[in-house]
Protein backbone atom coordinates (compact mmCIF):
# COMPACT_ATOMS: atom_id res chain seq x y z
CA UNK A 1 0.00 0.00 0.00
CA UNK A 2 2.99 2.36 0.20
CA UNK A 3 2.63 3.11 -3.52
CA UNK A 4 -0.81 4.66 -2.86
CA UNK A 5 0.44 7.28 -0.44
CA UNK A 6 0.37 10.89 -1.60
CA UNK A 7 -0.64 10.10 -5.18
CA UNK A 8 -2.59 12.53 -7.36
CA UNK A 9 -4.12 11.86 -10.77
CA UNK A 10 -5.83 14.68 -12.66
CA UNK A 11 -7.25 15.22 -16.13
CA UNK A 12 -7.78 18.81 -17.16
CA UNK A 13 -6.86 21.70 -19.42
CA UNK A 14 -3.94 24.10 -19.08
CA UNK A 15 -5.06 27.56 -18.06
CA UNK A 16 -1.97 29.22 -19.48
CA UNK A 17 1.17 28.44 -21.44
CA UNK A 18 3.68 26.70 -19.18
CA UNK A 19 6.39 28.85 -17.62
CA UNK A 20 9.73 27.17 -18.33
CA UNK A 21 12.72 27.93 -16.13
CA UNK A 22 16.21 26.64 -16.88
CA UNK A 23 18.34 26.36 -13.74
CA UNK A 24 22.08 27.01 -13.66
CA UNK A 25 22.62 23.24 -13.69
CA UNK A 26 20.73 23.05 -17.00
CA UNK A 27 17.80 21.23 -15.39
CA UNK A 28 14.38 22.48 -16.54
CA UNK A 29 11.34 23.35 -14.44
CA UNK A 30 7.84 23.76 -15.88
CA UNK A 31 5.07 25.56 -13.99
CA UNK A 32 1.44 25.77 -15.10
CA UNK A 33 -2.14 25.85 -13.86
CA UNK A 34 -4.52 23.00 -14.63
CA UNK A 35 -8.32 23.35 -14.64
CA UNK A 36 -10.46 20.36 -13.75
CA UNK A 37 -14.24 20.45 -14.20
CA UNK A 38 -16.98 18.61 -12.37
CA UNK A 39 -20.62 18.80 -13.48
CA UNK A 40 -23.63 18.05 -11.32
CA UNK A 41 -27.27 19.02 -10.92
CA UNK A 42 -28.11 21.39 -8.10
CA UNK A 43 -31.23 21.25 -5.89
CA UNK A 44 -33.23 23.04 -8.62
CA UNK A 45 -32.23 20.44 -11.21
CA UNK A 46 -29.97 22.86 -13.08
CA UNK A 47 -26.66 21.61 -14.45
CA UNK A 48 -23.74 23.30 -12.70
CA UNK A 49 -20.06 23.07 -13.63
CA UNK A 50 -17.51 23.54 -10.86
CA UNK A 51 -13.97 24.37 -11.99
CA UNK A 52 -11.02 23.76 -9.68
CA UNK A 53 -7.57 25.21 -10.42
CA UNK A 54 -4.41 23.30 -9.52
CA UNK A 55 -0.82 24.60 -9.54
CA UNK A 56 1.46 22.04 -11.19
CA UNK A 57 5.25 21.81 -11.42
CA UNK A 58 7.34 19.33 -13.39
CA UNK A 59 11.09 18.78 -13.45
CA UNK A 60 13.70 17.39 -15.84
CA UNK A 61 12.60 15.33 -18.83
CA UNK A 62 8.91 15.85 -18.05
CA UNK A 63 9.47 19.63 -18.09
CA UNK A 64 11.29 19.35 -21.45
CA UNK A 65 8.33 17.45 -22.95
CA UNK A 66 5.93 20.07 -21.61
CA UNK A 67 8.08 22.85 -23.08
CA UNK A 68 8.03 21.21 -26.53
CA UNK A 69 4.45 19.98 -26.82
CA UNK A 70 2.05 21.49 -24.27
CA UNK A 71 0.32 24.87 -24.59
CA UNK A 72 -2.62 26.77 -23.10
CA UNK A 73 -5.92 24.92 -23.45
CA UNK A 74 -4.29 21.51 -24.09
CA UNK A 75 -5.99 18.61 -22.32
CA UNK A 76 -3.57 16.48 -20.32
CA UNK A 77 -3.60 13.71 -17.75
CA UNK A 78 -1.00 14.04 -15.02
CA UNK A 79 0.16 11.88 -12.17
CA UNK A 80 2.25 13.05 -9.25
CA UNK A 81 2.15 13.98 -5.60
CA UNK A 82 0.98 16.91 -3.49
CA UNK A 83 3.68 19.17 -2.11
CA UNK A 84 3.33 22.02 0.39
CA UNK A 85 5.93 24.72 0.72
CA UNK A 86 6.32 28.06 2.42
CA UNK A 87 8.50 31.13 1.97
CA UNK A 88 8.77 34.75 3.07
CA UNK A 89 7.74 37.42 0.59
CA UNK A 90 9.60 40.71 0.14
CA UNK A 91 7.55 42.28 2.96
CA UNK A 92 8.49 39.51 5.40
CA UNK A 93 5.06 37.82 5.31
CA UNK A 94 4.97 34.03 5.43
CA UNK A 95 3.35 32.59 2.27
CA UNK A 96 2.17 29.04 1.63
CA UNK A 97 1.30 27.08 -1.48
CA UNK A 98 0.18 23.59 -2.34
CA UNK A 99 1.12 22.24 -5.76
CA UNK A 100 1.11 18.99 -7.67
CA UNK A 101 4.60 17.74 -8.52
CA UNK A 102 4.03 15.98 -11.84
CA UNK A 103 6.12 12.91 -12.62
CA UNK A 104 4.04 11.54 -15.51
CA UNK A 105 2.15 13.34 -18.24
CA UNK A 106 -0.14 12.08 -20.99
CA UNK A 107 -1.32 14.43 -23.73
CA UNK A 108 -5.01 13.96 -24.58
CA UNK A 109 -7.41 15.38 -27.13
CA UNK A 110 -6.68 16.38 -30.69
CA UNK A 111 -3.14 16.88 -31.95
C-alpha positions as CSV (number, residue, x, y, z in Angstrom):
1,X,0.0,0.0,0.0
2,X,3.0,2.4,0.2
3,X,2.6,3.1,-3.5
4,X,-0.8,4.7,-2.9
5,X,0.4,7.3,-0.4
6,X,0.4,10.9,-1.6
7,X,-0.6,10.1,-5.2
8,X,-2.6,12.5,-7.4
9,X,-4.1,11.9,-10.8
10,X,-5.8,14.7,-12.7
11,X,-7.3,15.2,-16.1
12,X,-7.8,18.8,-17.2
13,X,-6.9,21.7,-19.4
14,X,-3.9,24.1,-19.1
15,X,-5.1,27.6,-18.1
16,X,-2.0,29.2,-19.5
17,X,1.2,28.4,-21.4
18,X,3.7,26.7,-19.2
19,X,6.4,28.9,-17.6
20,X,9.7,27.2,-18.3
21,X,12.7,27.9,-16.1
22,X,16.2,26.6,-16.9
23,X,18.3,26.4,-13.7
24,X,22.1,27.0,-13.7
25,X,22.6,23.2,-13.7
26,X,20.7,23.1,-17.0
27,X,17.8,21.2,-15.4
28,X,14.4,22.5,-16.5
29,X,11.3,23.4,-14.4
30,X,7.8,23.8,-15.9
31,X,5.1,25.6,-14.0
32,X,1.4,25.8,-15.1
33,X,-2.1,25.9,-13.9
34,X,-4.5,23.0,-14.6
35,X,-8.3,23.4,-14.6
36,X,-10.5,20.4,-13.7
37,X,-14.2,20.5,-14.2
38,X,-17.0,18.6,-12.4
39,X,-20.6,18.8,-13.5
40,X,-23.6,18.1,-11.3
41,X,-27.3,19.0,-10.9
42,X,-28.1,21.4,-8.1
43,X,-31.2,21.3,-5.9
44,X,-33.2,23.0,-8.6
45,X,-32.2,20.4,-11.2
46,X,-30.0,22.9,-13.1
47,X,-26.7,21.6,-14.5
48,X,-23.7,23.3,-12.7
49,X,-20.1,23.1,-13.6
50,X,-17.5,23.5,-10.9
51,X,-14.0,24.4,-12.0
52,X,-11.0,23.8,-9.7
53,X,-7.6,25.2,-10.4
54,X,-4.4,23.3,-9.5
55,X,-0.8,24.6,-9.5
56,X,1.5,22.0,-11.2
57,X,5.2,21.8,-11.4
58,X,7.3,19.3,-13.4
59,X,11.1,18.8,-13.5
60,X,13.7,17.4,-15.8
61,X,12.6,15.3,-18.8
62,X,8.9,15.9,-18.1
63,X,9.5,19.6,-18.1
64,X,11.3,19.3,-21.4
65,X,8.3,17.4,-22.9
66,X,5.9,20.1,-21.6
67,X,8.1,22.8,-23.1
68,X,8.0,21.2,-26.5
69,X,4.4,20.0,-26.8
70,X,2.0,21.5,-24.3
71,X,0.3,24.9,-24.6
72,X,-2.6,26.8,-23.1
73,X,-5.9,24.9,-23.5
74,X,-4.3,21.5,-24.1
75,X,-6.0,18.6,-22.3
76,X,-3.6,16.5,-20.3
77,X,-3.6,13.7,-17.7
78,X,-1.0,14.0,-15.0
79,X,0.2,11.9,-12.2
80,X,2.3,13.1,-9.3
81,X,2.2,14.0,-5.6
82,X,1.0,16.9,-3.5
83,X,3.7,19.2,-2.1
84,X,3.3,22.0,0.4
85,X,5.9,24.7,0.7
86,X,6.3,28.1,2.4
87,X,8.5,31.1,2.0
88,X,8.8,34.7,3.1
89,X,7.7,37.4,0.6
90,X,9.6,40.7,0.1
91,X,7.6,42.3,3.0
92,X,8.5,39.5,5.4
93,X,5.1,37.8,5.3
94,X,5.0,34.0,5.4
95,X,3.4,32.6,2.3
96,X,2.2,29.0,1.6
97,X,1.3,27.1,-1.5
98,X,0.2,23.6,-2.3
99,X,1.1,22.2,-5.8
100,X,1.1,19.0,-7.7
101,X,4.6,17.7,-8.5
102,X,4.0,16.0,-11.8
103,X,6.1,12.9,-12.6
104,X,4.0,11.5,-15.5
105,X,2.1,13.3,-18.2
106,X,-0.1,12.1,-21.0
107,X,-1.3,14.4,-23.7
108,X,-5.0,14.0,-24.6
109,X,-7.4,15.4,-27.1
110,X,-6.7,16.4,-30.7
111,X,-3.1,16.9,-32.0
